[in-house]
Amino acid sequence: MSTPSPDTAPPAELVLRFACADRAGIVHAVTGFLLAQGCTVTQSQQYGDPDSGRFFMRVQFRADPRQPSGTVTQESVTRQFTSVAEQFGMTWHLSDQSRRQRILLMAGTEGHCLNDLLFRWDSGALPVDILGVVSNHTALARMVDSYRLPFHHLPVMPAGKREAERQLLALVEQHRIDLVVLARYMQILSPGLCAALSGRAINIHHSILPSFKGAKPYHQAHRRGVKIIGATAHYVTTDLDEGPIIEQDIARIDHALTPAQVVALGRDVEAHVLARAVRWHTEERVLLNGTTTVVFR
């Protein structure tokens, strides 16, 4: 199949997302600006938070087909939109959807979330670039090798945790990583590392915390007769497992399930929740709103 020439290729899709104090005229100003730039809006979502008084918006657009090729670019829109952003005091970001985000995965000894993300990436269902996998164990090295990806073994010993985190940040810088995904990486990140990865690190954990801490939480839940299990994907912060939530889901269980079946069901929920969170983040659909998030699905 031939590659389209620049003159026949479809125009790039750009995404503008922003937050600001809610006031009249924001939507009119943004859509009027895009019209004046010769752009066609393909998606638009907005939300005004009555509690914080903040307004959030995500607009996906491209150049009108009648515009000359190359007229509307990420650089030109960025230059021109600055005055609108300043007028409303916006915190904003403009991205090109044709640029695939660069991801570094981290895992421990459990491979269900890791394998799910790798399969989605390898099959084309998750349009990102995975640059490698970091683990403090070697249990998943063969799995990673089957996907032809670099496997970085960074042991975390009590006396060497700072060095392991230094090597991790070096990988993030070397490969220009946009997002770090903790796919069941069972190590607590230091406050310094959390700060360095603020807003660009996602974690997954089961949602039966804090009732069932420690080893084998699903087995503990089974013994207590829990009827609902679930999973939470959230941004990493210094508050352990309490960062802004991106996605959650649940599954119902009953007395007829064995502990092994409960574990298997829990792993499925974790994998699906994490995959959705990663997709929404890389599609620029998540905006931070204090300790919570606005997710434009």
Buried (B, 14 or more C-beta within 10 A) or exposed (E): EEEEEEEEEEBBBBBBBBBBEBEEEBEEBBBEBBEEBEBBBEEBBBBEBEEBEBBBBBBBBBBBEEBEEEBBBBEEBBEEBEEBBEEBEBEBEBBEBEEEBBBBBBBBEBBBBBBBBBBBBBEEEBBBBBBBBBBBBEEBBEBBEEBEBBBBEBEBEEEEBEEBBEBBBEBBEEBEBBBBBBBBBBBEBBEEBBEBBBBBBBBBBBBBEEEBEEEEBBBBBBEEEBEEBBBBBBBBBBEEBEBBBBBBBEBEBEEEBEBEEBBEBBBBBBBBBBBBBBBBBBBBBBBBBEEEBBBBE
